């Protein structure tokens, strides 16, 4: 069985705007995309390792295969999943959050020490449109996942990334794609959310997936 999964980003959820748009687009083609809930075990105690495990459990049986879409942290999760499980056959990554720990250490600076000392830090939860706290275990867990460097992705991969992305600079996707014949990077004039580029995302995904979709 060929499965299709969509993995949302940090602070988002399975009913994100992009996730629903991708789901509706492929539903019109008779393809059901499962939008996973990766707020595991909860947003407050979010763990990248459990996000990967949740996505892996959704791959199905041993003989099933999956095409996986991912946005930001969900795209990083998708790439980590593809590196460890051969059932993932293709990836569509939207502004993938590569080099997560290094970027957050640079972004937060001294605030990282405050987060470590207090145990919690507040972030915007886009599912509730309110600030919500996330414990420092998120960083500790992500550091373990990120310890091996970039994901060793061998499957055909399409990356779409905005040149005006201030959350995950496009330089990270450029570096990841360089020298990897299986990775195609498409740059769009957009920010991290890529909402303005949604029609392009859907068209490029259709082209990239071809007969697979």
C-alpha positions in Angstrom: 0.0 0.0 0.0 1.2 3.5 -0.9 0.7 5.9 1.9 0.9 9.7 2.0 1.8 11.6 5.2 1.9 15.3 6.0 4.1 16.4 9.0 3.4 19.8 10.5 5.9 22.2 12.0 6.8 23.5 15.5 3.8 25.2 17.2 1.5 24.0 14.5 -0.9 21.0 14.2 -2.5 18.6 11.8 -5.1 21.3 10.7 -2.5 23.8 9.6 -3.3 25.9 6.6 -0.7 24.3 4.4 -1.5 20.8 5.6 -5.2 21.2 4.9 -4.4 22.8 1.5 -2.1 19.9 0.5 -4.7 17.4 1.7 -7.5 19.0 -0.2 -5.4 19.2 -3.4 -4.6 15.5 -3.4 -8.0 14.5 -2.2 -9.4 16.0 -5.4 -7.1 13.5 -7.2 -8.3 10.6 -5.2 -5.3 10.5 -2.9 -5.8 10.6 0.9 -3.0 12.3 2.8 -2.9 11.5 6.5 -2.1 14.7 8.4 -0.3 13.5 11.6 -0.5 15.0 15.0 3.1 15.5 16.0 2.4 17.4 19.2 3.8 14.4 21.1 3.6 13.7 23.9 2.2 17.2 24.2 3.3 20.7 23.0 4.6 21.4 26.5 6.8 18.3 26.5 7.5 18.2 22.8 10.2 15.7 21.7 11.6 15.3 18.2 12.4 11.7 18.9 8.8 11.0 19.6 7.8 12.9 16.5 9.9 10.6 14.4 8.5 7.6 16.2 5.0 8.7 15.6 5.6 9.2 11.9 7.3 5.9 11.7 4.3 4.1 13.3 2.1 5.7 10.6 4.1 4.1 7.8 2.0 0.9 8.1 3.1 -2.6 7.5 6.4 -3.9 6.4 5.4 -4.0 2.7 3.8 -0.5 2.7 5.6 2.5 1.3 5.1 6.2 2.0 5.6 9.6 0.3 6.1 12.1 3.1 5.5 15.9 3.1 6.9 17.9 5.9 7.0 21.6 6.9 9.8 23.1 8.9 10.3 20.9 12.0 8.0 18.4 10.3 10.3 18.4 7.3 13.3 17.7 9.6 11.3 14.9 11.1 10.5 13.5 7.6 14.1 13.6 6.6 15.2 11.8 9.8 12.5 9.2 9.2 13.6 8.7 5.6 17.2 8.2 6.7 16.2 5.3 9.0 13.3 3.6 7.3 13.4 2.4 3.6 9.6 2.5 3.4 9.8 6.2 2.8 10.3 6.5 -1.0 10.0 10.3 -1.6 10.1 13.5 0.4 8.6 16.9 -0.2 10.2 19.3 2.3 9.0 22.8 2.9 11.5 25.1 4.6 13.1 22.2 6.4 14.5 23.0 9.9 18.0 21.7 9.3 20.7 22.4 11.9 18.0 22.9 14.5 20.2 23.0 17.6 22.9 25.2 16.1 20.4 27.7 14.8 18.4 27.9 18.1 21.6 28.3 20.1 22.6 31.2 17.9 19.0 32.6 17.8 18.4 32.5 21.6 21.8 33.4 22.8 21.7 34.1 26.6 18.0 33.2 26.6 19.0 29.6 26.1 20.6 29.6 29.6 17.5 31.1 31.1 15.4 28.4 29.5 17.7 25.7 30.8 17.7 27.2 34.3 13.9 27.8 34.6 13.0 24.6 32.7 10.4 26.3 30.5 10.1 28.9 27.7 7.0 30.3 26.1 6.4 30.0 22.3 3.5 30.8 20.1 1.1 27.9 19.8 -0.5 28.5 16.4 -3.3 26.0 17.1 -4.6 28.1 20.0 -3.2 31.5 18.9 -1.8 31.8 22.4 1.6 31.6 24.0 2.3 28.3 25.6 5.3 26.9 27.4 7.7 24.2 26.2 10.1 22.5 28.6 13.9 22.4 28.1 13.7 18.7 27.5 12.8 19.6 23.9 16.3 21.0 23.3 18.0 18.1 25.1 16.2 15.6 23.0 16.7 17.4 19.8 20.4 17.7 20.5 20.6 13.9 20.6 18.7 13.6 17.4 20.8 16.2 15.7 24.1 14.8 17.0 24.9 12.9 13.8 24.8 15.9 11.6 22.5 16.2 8.6 20.1 13.4 7.9 21.5 10.8 5.4 18.7 11.1 2.9 19.0 8.8 -0.1 15.5 9.0 -1.6 14.3 11.5 -4.2 13.7 14.7 -2.4 12.1 18.0 -3.3 12.9 21.1 -1.1 11.0 24.3 -1.5 12.4 27.2 0.5 11.8 30.9 0.7 14.7 33.3 0.0 13.2 35.7 2.6 13.0 33.0 5.3 14.2 34.6 8.6 13.3 31.6 10.7 15.3 29.0 8.8 17.7 30.8 6.4 17.7 29.3 2.9 21.5 28.8 3.2 20.8 25.6 5.2 18.8 24.1 2.4 21.3 25.2 -0.2 24.1 23.5 1.8 22.1 20.4 2.2 21.2 20.1 -1.5 24.7 20.8 -2.7 26.4 17.6 -4.0 23.3 15.5 -3.5 22.0 14.3 -6.9 18.8 13.0 -5.3 17.8 16.5 -3.9 16.2 19.2 -5.9 16.0 22.6 -4.3 13.5 25.2 -5.6 13.9 28.7 -4.3 10.8 31.0 -4.0 10.5 34.6 -3.0 8.7 34.1 0.2 9.1 33.8 4.0 9.1 30.8 6.3 5.4 30.1 6.1 5.4 29.9 2.3 1.7 30.7 2.2 2.1 33.0 -0.9 3.9 30.1 -2.6 1.2 27.5 -2.0 0.1 27.3 -5.7 3.8 26.8 -6.7 4.2 24.2 -4.0 1.3 22.2 -5.2 2.4 22.4 -8.9 6.0 21.5 -8.2 4.8 18.6 -5.9 2.6 17.3 -8.7 5.5 17.5 -11.2 8.0 15.9 -8.7 5.7 13.0 -7.7 4.5 12.4 -11.3 3.2 8.8 -11.6 3.7 8.3 -7.9 0.7 10.6 -7.3 
